[in-house]
């Protein structure tokens, strides 16, 4: 039952993989830019409403757009709500509750601010001159090396931020990945126009999607804005309506911002591996998209941790239009939404849970009515990217991540330096070479939260062949005439197995705690996600460089080779004192514990992965069965051989 529970938990991890559109500082930066570029009258209206909303709370910043805020903030401004939405809360009501009552959200804001500083310090390299690269391959190679250095720096910065965010907010990795709320629905056909897409995204029963979630919360904000415009409110009621209106709008704007991230525009269809791989590919390399209401050239969109100034500008234009509608509706301005309220408007922020819902909900009775109720959404939609097509002709190419079950083959060479021999008192050092060929089955979880992670789970079964050790049983010159049998360790064959699994705090804890999945699957999944990203004490997180990735891995992998099981037993000459030489048959198990890995090469196609891996490892060759052949009926004690080795392997995997 423990194994079944563990497998069930592992299978949930691909859905928990990090698939954000923008990172915290990018979400907040887009919102800040939208506010900063409002025209003066609307900026004054925003500041007045925010002043009323935050007047009674020390947790809310005095300024709604606090451009001077940096690390270790003691308050949350309005712009930060768009970063908190979705990724650190599941509804506007929860976002407000978290901000007002939870101290950990200040730590999240601190991590976000530091991430923004770290990302801004990374060089943004210009696009390569393809013609010049062809003429000068050496310059192109130099550029590629520099690009890899920049990429490695970004991976390491995100690794640190993700680890800190997961520690501050344990639901961080799983919350945003529970459904497709952050993604755009793919267009069903090329004939789908803006109005048709709007209807599709908002239709009750449609799969939950970014446009639908934004529309829901924007209309809720407009509803409260309309109530504010009617007056007849006490100062306390006005402050409450202003706060919940602005929080509803900020929560919806998170998903409007998501609509400008390349990986979320290309489409969310496909299995978990395709969704994650496609998301990551386009976010990093970009996606050319048209804008619904704009003729002429489109825009190249990027994604999380890769935002360009032009991405911020085009996204902020849509946010500005949305915010103007809310402000004008509250103040009776020129872009006020035209609709009628048919019921009492709730004073609290909306509770539509975007983490639990699978489809767009139906409006309750009393939802705002009128022939032009969706016109505000049309105005905003015309400023958003046209999403890619769904499955079929014309769809954008799909990419896969190493997520899901796989089968594979592994070939490895290793050499280990022994510190002693099997015979007690034998301390001469030697070298043993080995060849290992194995079949592998497992579950790919690489990069559960990012490329610095390693959640790979596998088991190998194969054959191993060892050379004889370079050291002999003793210093006698006659040993050269006896060859293999006189070596301290003779050449041998073995059955080999190898296991790998990340751990939360101590090796094997995910297996031991697997029954927890039956009681609290979310808790267990959070532990597994943390384990894949380096563990509770994240000293096993990978460190990327321009020439490969390094990672400490003690306790994460164990190799075992069973000698003496293939054919005849291994025969060993044992000098047991002056004039006492014995011949024994030996069974032993070699335990290998890797502690440092280096991966210089990795390639992944749509279904296959190949990787070169170097590992430094400790090893212990433990005798498990000793049978004295000559002289018979004599008991012979042997000792464990300790060694340090280097393993080179080529790993091929196939993902069906």
Number of C-alpha atoms within 10 A of each C-alpha: 8 16 12 11 18 22 15 16 22 23 18 17 25 27 22 24 25 22 27 25 29 26 23 26 22 26 27 26 21 29 28 21 20 24 23 15 14 17 11 10 10 18 16 13 16 23 16 13 22 23 19 18 24 21 13 11 11 12 17 20 20 19 16 23 24 16 13 5 16 15 16 15 15 15 20 24 23 25 25 26 29 31 30 27 27 27 26 23 26 21 23 31 19 20 25 23 13 17 21 16 10 12 13 15 21 20 20 24 25 20 24 27 22 18 24 22 14 15 20 11 11 14 14 13 10 7 6 11 9 10 8 11 14 11 10 11 11 11 13 17 12 11 15 14 14 15 17 17 19 17 19 21 21 20 21 19 21 22 24 15 21 24 23 18 23 20 17 17 18 18 20 23 27 25 23 25 21 17 20 22 28 32 28 31 28 22 21 15 14 10 8 14 12 16 15 11 20 19 14 19 25 24 16 15 13 16 21 27 26 28 28 30 25 28 26 21 26 27 23 24 31 30 24 28 27 27 23 22 16 11 10 10 13 9 10 12 13 19 22 17 26 28 25 24 34 28 28 32 29 29 32 31 32 29 28 29 30 26 27 30 31 32 33 31 31 29 24 25 18 15 14 20 24 19 24 26 21 25 29 26 19 22 27 18 14 19 23 16 20 20 18 17 15 12 8 7 10 15 17 17 29 26 29 23 23 19 23 14 8 13 20 20 15 20 24 26 19 22 27 20 19 24 26 23 26 29 29 21 24 26 19 17 15 11 16 19 25 16 17 15 15 12 11 11 18 13 17 17 28 21 14 18 16 26 21 13 16 17 19 21 18 11 10 7 8 11 16 19 14 11 9 13 16 19 14 21 22 18 15 21 25 17 20 26 25 26 24 24 21 20 17 9 8 11 14 15 8 21 20 23 27 28 26 20 17 20 19 19 18 19 15 18 18 19 18 21 19 25 15 21 27 22 22 14 12 19 16 16 17 20 18 20 19 18 18 23 20 20 17 21 17 20 22 26 25 22 22 30 29 19 21 27 28 26 27 20 20 19 19 22 20 18 18 21 19 20 17 22 23 18 21 25 23 18 9 9 8 10 15 12 9 10 12 21 21 23 23 27 29 23 19 18 23 24 20 21 21 18 16 19 24 29 25 21 16 13 15 16 16 25 16 12 14 23 19 19 20 14 10 10 17 18 14 21 26 21 21 26 36 28 28 30 32 26 21 19 14 19 13 26 24 24 21 25 17 16 14 15 18 20 21 19 23 17 17 23 20 18 19 21 23 21 24 21 14 13 8 9 18 22 22 25 24 26 18 15 9 6 7 9 13 18 18 23 17 20 19 20 21 20 20 21 22 24 17 16 21 20 17 16 13 12 10 16 13 16 15 17 18 18 16 16 18 20 22 20 23 18 22 18 22 18 18 14 15 19 18 20 14 13 12 11 9 12 11 14 15 18 15 19 20 20 21 18 20 18 20 18 18 16 18 20 23 18 21 10
